[in-house]
């Protein structure tokens, strides 16, 4: 396949500091800068949503005391769900991909860099307006008509910005590869980004279409219109904020896991085709977004006749079974290489824990849609969703440590990063697992599509056992994650303010990004590299050892 290397949009060298530097960042077409803008914006939004999540967690630890008015709960839960998913998880994963994929492909520029840059500003404006509208009693279940409409339109801007990013990513993987890099030689991370981008190009416009329909119905209501009322945002768009749609954002976690294991072991991961296929299976979860309704096995499934069983089982297997199988096979194929005693590198720890969390989230998503488990409408869905979000955040933290030298020319300290990886994972498990357990006890959930005017039931509830225990543990876990991410940002900022100290290839990587300077210039490479395998840098090291 013919490939193209686009150099026309590359920025000139840095013009200096002050206003010139600000102007560069505002008008940049350097994919590494665009990606970092998404990453910084997503990190700040995640921390803001984490504060709200901790407060809501504390609210649910007691059924007798109240921190917030009941009428404010639906808005706060919307801030948590929308903030974690579309203002935190999505821009973090897209930003990492934008900053890395062209380097991995050996390209000098991202495809359509100005579209990607415009996408970030659309996302940023939409995010600010969405939060502003929710603060003013807009959003799901909002009571202020103007701001309910503003939330819908703001969410559309957010999604438009994300779509711009994934369009550029998919196009880059398909068209801007280095000569010799056919589809079988694409790095694992870039392949996982391609699968996620293609799936999101289907899913996100569906979510945007339903947001547009609900805005039109709310703007021009009629007595028999099923879309009227602010509750329509929950009823008709909620699938875009729950599983399996949110799982599409963390498909790149498995590609990142493969990259770090290959680097830490110094070995080629085999079989590539099977691993590519397994990651591709995870993208089939997009079918649930296409049908815009839960794909479930009905209660009393064993009592159904054969025809009804097949009518439920076939779509369930497609939407939940195959993605879970793909996630499991991808994790297992990569993890088996850990038996060779790889180097203990902090990105590897981040990636392993993130992939483990993503795999458990895929399994929980499948169980959630088994009718006989009776988990719909309970906190099990919330625990599942938090596992998805924190898997993406863990992977994003690890990616900053791993590829940061290519962006800033500086390395992160190893020991603090290892400690923060473990702390974030423990916090994530502590935040999600208790909610999974409470779901089996039928604790009512703040599930985005099911949250109704009866928000009181979400924080005032009772069931057998000790309900405050599980919610207290979850609140503590949320707090740990927030503190760990904040500490990570502080350590990263401190490290990045120091002298440039990164080697060109600090990890002994195998793919083309490690052939670029640290930090990489605006156009990435002084020459266009020609590759003859999937691991060109490993080939060079092997050849050097053979000649010496």
Secondary structure, 3 states (H helix, E strand, C coil): CCCCCCCCCCCCCCCCCCHHHHHHHHHCCCHHHHHHHHHHHHHHHHHHHHHHHHHHHHHCCCCCCCCCCHHHHHHHHHHHHHHHHHHHHHHHHHHHHHHHHHHHHCCCCCCCHHHHHHHHHHHHHHHHHHHHHHHCCCCCCCCCHHHHHHHHHHHHHHHHHHHHHHHHHHHHHHHCCCCCCCHHHCCHHHHHHHHHHHHHHHHHHHHHHHHHHHHHHHHCCCCCCCCCCCCHHHHHHHHHHCCCHHHHHHCHHHHHHHHHHHHHHCCCCCCHHHHHHHHHHHHHHHHHHHHCCCCCECCCHHHCCHHHHHHHHHHHHHHHHHHHHHHHHHHHHHHHHHHHCCCCCHHHHHHHHHHHHHHHHHHHHHHHCEHHHCCCCEHHHHHHHHHHHHHHHHHHHHHHHHHHHHHHCCCCCHHHHHHHHHHHHHHHHHHHHHHHHHHHCCCECCCCCCCCCCCHHHHCCCCCCCHHHHHHHHHHHHHHHHHHHHHHHHHHHHHHCCCCCCCCCCCCCCCHHHHCCCCCCCCCCCCCCCCCCCCHHHHHHHHHHHHC
